[in-house]
Structures are given as C-alpha cells and as structure tokens.
C-alpha cells in the first residue's frame, strides 16, 4: 500500500494514539456545552438583544422560531462528542483485551507431568492415534 503504510498492512491501530486523542472529544464537548449555556443564559437575560431595527427584526423572525431547535441540536452534538470520547476509550481497552486474547491463543502451553499419561492435545503416536 502507498501512503507510508507497510506493505500488506491494512490497519495499524496504536492504543496510545487512541488514548491520546479521545480526551479531545470530551474537551470539545465541554466547550460546546459551555457555549450553549452562555448563549441560552445571555439571550434569556437580555430578552431580545437584537433590537427593533430592520436587521434586528429580520434576525428575530428567523432565530426565535428556531431557538429551541438550535439548542436541541447543539445538545445532541455535545452528547455525540462525549459518546465518541467514550467509544474511543472502550475501543482502546477492547483492542488491548483483544491483543491479550490473541496472544493467549498463540502462546505455547507448558505441559505438566513427565509421563505419557494426562491430557496432551496434539500428542499423537506414529499411527496418528492417541
């Protein structure tokens, strides 16, 4: 593959990278939530700060009926960013767990005991029978 990837390597996930990037989504969710809170409290506190002139009235006609939709959509974005943060943490943890599982599947199991007895998977005689 081109683009700096090793030949034949399709996906190269580094857990440290996922863990490093994940908090960014939470930080941005907090910032967006703070901005939404500021918008709501400022506009509620000021009443209709856009004024009674023509541009103010035009803005009010468009903003007021959509205010709750804007607030709800922004709230959904905050939840989405938080969910991405949590999903990336879970994915990183799952990737580590998966690596350990795969490592365990391919690790040689030490045999206990020294005789021919016992349960030894793959321990076959010359004729292919145990």
N, C-alpha and C positions, 0 to 999 in steps of 0.2 A: 504494500500500500504506500501511497505517497503521503506527503504532508508531515513528514517527521516520524511516522509510525514505523515500528519494527516490522519487517517483512512477515506477513501472516498473522500479525497481531491485530485483532479487531477492536477489542475493548481493554483498556488499561486503566482500571479503577484504583486510585490510591486513596485509602481510607483517610489518611492525614489531610488530603486535599478536600475531601467531602466535609470532614470535621471543621476544617478551617473556614470554608465558605458558608456553611449552614447558618452560623450566627448572623451573617449579613442580612438574611431574610427577616430574622426576628428584629434586628435593629431598625430595618426599614419599616417593618410593620408598626413598631412603636412610634417612629417619626410620623408616619402617615396617620396613625391614631391621634397623636398629639395635634397634628394639623387639622384634622376633622373636628376635634374638640374645640380648638381655637376658633375655627370657622363658625361652628354652631353657637358657642357662647358669645362670640363677638357680635354676630348678626342678631341673636336674640337680645343681647344687651343694648344694641344700638337701634333696635327697631328695624327701620328700613333706611339704612345709611346711604343708599344710592341716590336719594333726593327726589325732588318733584320736577326737575327739568326734563326735557325730552329724552336725553340719553338715560337718565335715571329711571324714568317711567318705562322706557323700552327694556332696560335690563330687568326691572321688577316684573314686567309682564312675562318674561321668559324664565327668570330664576324662581320666582315664588311658586309656580305650579310644579316645578321640577325639584324643589329643595329637598323634599323627603326622598325622592329617587336618588339624588346625588349622595345624600347622607347614607342611604342604604347600600348603594353600590360601593361607596368608599369603605363602609364597614365590611362588606364582602371581600374587598381587596385586602384589608387588614387580616381577616381570617385566612385568606388564601396564602398570604406571605408567611403567616405563623405556621400554617399547615406544611408549607414547603420546608421550613426550618425543621419541623418535627419529622417529616418524611425523610429528609436527608440524614438526620441523626439516626433514625431507625434503619435506613439503608446502610449506613456505615457500620452500625452494630451488626446488622444481618450479614454484611459482607465478611466481617471478622468471624462471625459464627460459622458461616459457610466455608470459609478458608480452613477453620479448625476441623469441621466435619470432613472435608475433603482430605485434609492432612491425615486425619484418623483413618480414613478408608485405605490410604496407601502406605500406612506405617506398618512395618513388619511386626507381627505379634510374636513375642518370645514364647517358646514352648516351655511348659512346666513339666517336670519329671524327666527321667532319663531312659525309661524302658520303651517298649513298643506299644504299651497299653495307653489308655487315655484317648481323648478325642483330639485328633490332629487332622484338621481339614487339609486336604490336598496331600495326605500322606498315603501314597498308593504303592502297592507292591509291583513286581515286574509284570504281572498279568493285568494290571490296571484295577485290581480289586483291593479293598482294604483288608 
